[in-house]
Amino acid sequence: MTYIAKPRLHHPTLTPNKVGYTRRDYEGKVSTLCAGCGHDSISAAVVQACWELDIEPHRVAKLSGIGCSSKTPDYFLGASHGFNSVHGRMPSVATGANLANRDLLYLGVSGDGDSASIGLGQFAHAMRRNVNMVYIVENNGVYGLTKGQFSATADKGSKSKKGVVNQDSPVDLVGLAMQLGASFVARSFSGDKAQLVPLIKAAMGHGGAAFIDVISPCVTFNNHAGSTRSYDWVREHNEAVSRIDLILGRQEITVDYAPGEVIDVEQHDGTTLRLKKLHTDYDPTDRVAAMAYMQGHAAKGELVTGLLYLEAEAGDLHAAQHTSARPLNSLGTADLCPGAAALERLNASWR
């Protein structure tokens, strides 16, 4: 329970990273989610990714909406900036904060109800504007806080715990993100930490909207036979198209993955994504082909995971709007009031 404080003392043998933090320093409060909830595995993956990237916690701004998923930022990065917005409004709050201070790393956590229902319009505009943030949706196909009704991402024909069959077509957030212009799109499974941690690390180094849809089973309401969001179903139908490594600067990394074509993609921050294509006919740089590939496998009942699309040279919202390179709270009077001559030149340019 969150009222039980974690001990402040750390074991002296815990390994610190390059900035002096241990994994414990990236944790938050004790989780109140159900034992076995996939969301806790995602929190653990965020902790691991930030520790491995040597990120100083105060450089991260974590934002969320409403729902089981939106509670999880309380369980990781306890020393980071945090803001819990109203239902479905996380993307607009993240956009505003990002425009005001580009020096922070923005991590938005949402759910299938928060982003695919009441927040669908907010999600769409964050993707099409290419807001520089990591956008994680913890997707379990149900409304866990209100006792397990189908969410907008639940597959048509799937069954609820009470045996009710879903008659509605699902909202495919991955397909929408690609169509709307997100420059980094991935899907993963909360039970596959080996795949999820590198995806989060790569997303944090990407210079634009990085969207990760994480299938995260709800052990209370959606982990039964007939569900397409259960642990067993995802493990049986998972079709991974790629595995990645993140190479920091000139650091050499040796890997041992399944054979296939290897692609190195350099990102704007100097890191390199080394992509192992497990299916040689899959091109993660072709937006249209990637969408067709996913839809084809979905029609066969397969859930495609991995790094699905990457546009390494995409410009973010700051580049499009020519915003201030400095945080707005650091601008002084001289910056904000350049004088009458500057105002006259500006007015003259609009005549």
C-alpha positions in Angstrom: 0.0 0.0 0.0 1.2 3.5 -0.7 0.9 4.6 2.9 3.7 2.1 3.7 6.9 4.0 3.0 9.8 2.3 1.4 13.0 2.3 3.5 15.3 5.3 2.8 18.4 3.2 3.3 19.8 1.3 0.4 21.8 -1.9 0.5 25.5 -0.9 0.2 26.1 -3.5 -2.6 23.6 -2.0 -5.0 25.3 -1.0 -8.2 25.2 2.7 -9.1 25.1 4.0 -12.6 27.4 6.7 -14.1 25.5 9.5 -12.4 25.6 7.8 -9.0 22.1 6.4 -8.8 21.0 2.8 -8.1 17.9 1.2 -9.4 16.2 1.9 -6.1 16.6 5.6 -6.8 14.3 5.3 -9.8 11.5 3.6 -7.9 8.4 5.2 -6.5 5.8 4.2 -3.9 4.6 0.7 -3.2 2.1 -0.3 -5.9 -1.6 -0.7 -5.0 -2.4 -2.6 -8.2 -3.5 -6.2 -8.2 -0.7 -8.8 -7.7 0.4 -9.9 -11.2 -0.8 -6.8 -13.0 1.1 -6.2 -16.2 1.3 -2.5 -15.4 3.8 -3.2 -12.6 6.0 -5.0 -15.1 6.0 -1.8 -17.3 6.9 0.3 -14.3 9.9 -2.0 -13.7 10.9 -1.7 -17.3 10.8 2.1 -17.0 13.0 1.9 -13.9 15.5 -0.4 -15.6 15.6 1.8 -18.8 16.2 5.1 -16.9 18.9 3.4 -14.7 20.7 2.0 -17.8 20.5 5.4 -19.6 22.1 7.2 -16.6 19.2 9.7 -16.6 19.1 12.1 -13.7 15.6 11.7 -12.2 15.0 15.5 -12.0 15.3 15.7 -15.8 12.2 13.6 -16.3 8.6 15.0 -16.3 6.1 12.1 -16.1 2.4 12.8 -16.9 -0.8 10.7 -16.8 -4.6 10.9 -17.0 -7.1 8.7 -15.1 -7.2 4.9 -14.8 -5.2 2.0 -13.5 -2.4 2.8 -16.0 -2.4 6.5 -15.0 -1.7 5.5 -11.4 1.6 3.8 -12.3 3.8 7.0 -12.5 3.4 7.1 -8.7 5.3 3.8 -8.6 8.4 4.8 -10.6 10.8 7.8 -10.7 9.7 9.1 -7.3 12.2 12.0 -7.5 11.0 13.2 -10.9 8.5 15.9 -11.8 5.0 14.6 -12.1 1.5 15.7 -13.0 -1.7 13.7 -12.9 -4.2 15.4 -15.3 -7.9 14.7 -15.8 -9.3 11.9 -17.8 -7.9 11.8 -21.4 -6.1 15.2 -21.1 -2.6 14.0 -20.6 -1.4 14.8 -24.2 -2.4 18.5 -24.1 -0.8 19.0 -20.7 2.4 17.3 -22.0 2.3 19.4 -25.1 2.1 22.6 -23.1 4.8 21.6 -20.7 7.0 20.5 -23.6 6.6 23.9 -25.3 7.5 25.7 -22.1 10.6 23.7 -21.3 12.3 21.5 -23.9 15.2 20.7 -21.5 13.1 18.0 -19.8 12.4 14.4 -20.9 8.7 13.9 -21.2 7.1 10.5 -20.4 3.4 10.2 -20.8 1.6 7.2 -19.4 -2.0 6.4 -20.4 -4.4 3.5 -20.8 -6.6 2.2 -23.5 -9.6 3.9 -22.0 -7.7 7.1 -21.3 -6.3 7.4 -24.8 -8.7 5.4 -27.1 -12.0 6.7 -25.7 -12.3 10.1 -23.9 -8.8 11.1 -24.9 -8.7 9.9 -28.5 -8.8 13.5 -29.9 -5.9 14.5 -27.5 -3.9 11.4 -28.6 -4.4 12.2 -32.3 -3.1 15.8 -32.0 -0.1 14.8 -30.0 0.9 12.3 -32.7 0.2 14.6 -35.7 2.2 17.5 -34.1 5.1 15.1 -33.3 5.4 16.3 -29.7 8.8 15.3 -28.4 7.8 12.8 -25.8 7.5 9.1 -24.9 3.9 8.1 -25.0 3.2 4.7 -23.4 -0.3 3.2 -23.5 -0.8 0.3 -21.0 -3.3 -1.6 -23.0 -5.4 -4.3 -21.3 -8.7 -4.0 -23.2 -10.9 -3.4 -20.2 -11.9 -0.6 -17.8 -10.3 -2.1 -14.7 -11.3 0.6 -12.2 -15.0 0.2 -13.1 -15.1 -3.6 -13.0 -14.1 -4.9 -16.4 -16.2 -3.5 -19.1 -14.8 -3.7 -22.7 -12.6 -0.7 -23.6 -12.3 0.7 -27.1 -9.3 -1.4 -27.9 -11.0 -4.8 -27.1 -11.0 -7.0 -30.1 -14.4 -7.8 -31.8 -15.5 -11.3 -30.8 -13.5 -11.4 -27.6 -15.3 -12.4 -24.4 -15.5 -10.7 -21.1 -15.0 -12.5 -17.8 -18.8 -12.9 -17.5 -19.0 -14.4 -21.0 -20.3 -11.3 -22.9 -19.1 -11.1 -26.5 -17.7 -7.8 -27.7 -19.6 -6.6 -30.8 -17.7 -3.5 -31.5 -14.6 -3.0 -33.8 -11.4 -2.1 -31.9 -9.5 1.2 -32.1 -6.0 0.3 -33.3 -3.8 3.0 -31.6 -0.7 1.7 -33.3 -2.3 2.1 -36.8 -3.6 5.5 -35.8 -0.2 6.7 -34.6 1.4 5.7 -37.9 -1.4 7.3 -40.0 -1.3 10.5 -38.0 2.5 11.0 -38.3 4.2 9.6 -35.2 7.9 9.2 -36.0 8.5 6.2 -33.7 5.9 3.5 -33.3 6.3 0.2 -31.4 4.2 -2.4 -29.7 5.4 -4.7 -26.9 4.1 -7.0 -24.2 4.5 -6.4 -20.5 5.7 -10.0 -20.0 8.6 -9.5 -22.4 11.1 -7.3 -20.5 13.9 -8.2 -22.9 12.0 -6.5 -25.7 10.3 -3.7 -23.7 13.3 -2.2 -22.0 15.3 -1.5 -25.2 12.2 0.0 -26.8 11.7 2.4 -23.9 15.4 3.3 -24.1 15.2 4.0 -27.8 12.0 6.0 -27.4 13.7 8.2 -24.8 16.4 9.1 -27.3 14.1 9.8 -30.2 13.5 13.4 -31.2 9.8 13.4 -31.7 6.6 11.6 -30.8 7.6 8.1 -29.7 4.5 5.9 -29.2 4.7 2.4 -27.5 1.5 0.3 -27.2 2.1 -2.2 -24.4 -0.3 -5.1 -24.1 -0.6 -5.4 -20.4 -3.0 -8.1 -19.1 -5.5 -7.3 -16.4 -5.3 -10.3 -14.1 -8.6 -9.5 -12.4 -10.9 -8.9 -15.3 -9.2 -9.9 -18.6 -6.9 -12.9 -18.1 -9.3 -15.7 -19.0 -10.1 -18.0 -21.9 -11.8 -16.0 -24.7 -9.8 -12.8 -23.9 -7.3 -11.5 -26.5 -5.5 -9.6 -23.8 -4.6 -12.5 -21.5 -1.1 -13.7 -20.8 -1.6 -17.0 -22.5 -3.2 -15.5 -25.6 -0.5 -12.9 -26.2 2.3 -15.5 -25.7 0.7 -17.8 -28.2 0.0 -15.1 -30.8 3.0 -12.8 -30.5 4.7 -12.2 -33.8 7.9 -10.2 -33.2 9.3 -8.5 -36.3 12.4 -6.9 -34.8 14.6 -6.7 -31.8 16.8 -3.7 -31.0 19.8 -2.5 -29.2 20.5 1.1 -28.2 24.2 2.1 -28.7 25.2 5.1 -26.7 27.7 7.3 -28.5 30.8 5.3 -29.5 30.2 2.6 -26.9 30.7 -0.9 -28.5 27.9 -3.4 -27.9 28.1 -7.0 -28.9 24.8 -8.8 -29.5 23.6 -12.4 -30.1 20.1 -12.3 -31.6 18.3 -14.3 -34.2 19.7 -14.2 -37.7 18.4 -11.6 -40.1 19.2 -8.3 -41.7 20.9 -5.7 -39.5 20.0 -2.0 -39.8 21.9 0.7 -37.9 19.9 4.0 -37.6 21.5 7.0 -36.0 19.2 9.3 -34.0 19.4 13.0 -33.4 21.1 12.7 -30.0 24.0 10.6 -31.3 22.7 7.3 -30.2 22.3 4.4 -32.7 19.5 2.0 -33.0 20.7 -1.4 -34.1 17.7 -3.2 -35.5 17.7 -7.0 -36.0 15.0 -7.8 -38.5 13.6 -11.2 -37.5 11.5 -11.1 -40.7 13.6 -10.0 -43.7 10.5 -8.9 -45.6 9.6 -6.3 -43.0 10.8 -2.6 -43.6 10.4 -0.5 -40.5 11.2 2.7 -42.4 8.2 2.4 -44.8 5.1 3.7 -43.1 2.6 2.4 -45.6 4.2 -1.0 -45.8 4.4 -1.3 -42.0 0.7 -0.5 -41.7 -0.3 -3.1 -44.3 2.0 -5.7 -42.6 0.3 -5.2 -39.3 -3.2 -5.3 -40.7 -2.4 -8.5 -42.6 -1.2 -10.3 -39.5 -4.0 -8.9 -37.4 -6.5 -10.5 -39.9 -4.7 -13.9 -39.2 -5.1 -13.4 -35.4 -1.4 -12.5 -34.8 -0.2 -9.6 -32.6 2.8 -7.9 -34.2 5.4 -6.6 -31.7 8.7 -4.8 -31.9 9.9 -1.5 -33.4 7.2 -1.2 -36.1 8.1 2.2 -37.6 10.9 4.7 -37.3 11.5 8.0 -39.0 14.9 9.0 -37.7 15.1 12.4 -39.4 11.7 13.7 -38.3 11.5 17.2 -36.8 9.5 17.7 -33.7 7.0 20.4 -32.6 9.7 22.8 -31.6 11.3 22.7 -35.1 7.9 23.2 -36.7 6.9 26.2 -34.5 10.4 27.7 -34.1 10.0 27.9 -30.4 12.5 29.3 -27.9 15.6 27.1 -27.3 15.5 28.2 -23.6 12.9 27.3 -21.1 10.3 30.1 -20.8 10.8 30.5 -17.1 14.4 31.5 -17.8 13.5 34.4 -20.1 14.0 37.8 -18.7 12.5 41.2 -19.4 15.0 41.9 -22.2 14.0 38.7 -24.0 10.2 39.2 -23.5 10.2 42.9 -24.2 12.7 43.6 -27.0 11.6 47.3 -27.5 9.5 49.5 -29.7 11.9 49.1 -32.7 11.5 45.3 -32.7 7.7 45.6 -32.4 7.6 48.0 -35.4 9.6 45.6 -37.5 7.2 42.8 -36.6 4.2 44.9 -37.5 5.7 45.9 -40.7 6.3 42.3 -41.7 2.6 41.6 -41.6 1.5 44.6 -43.7 
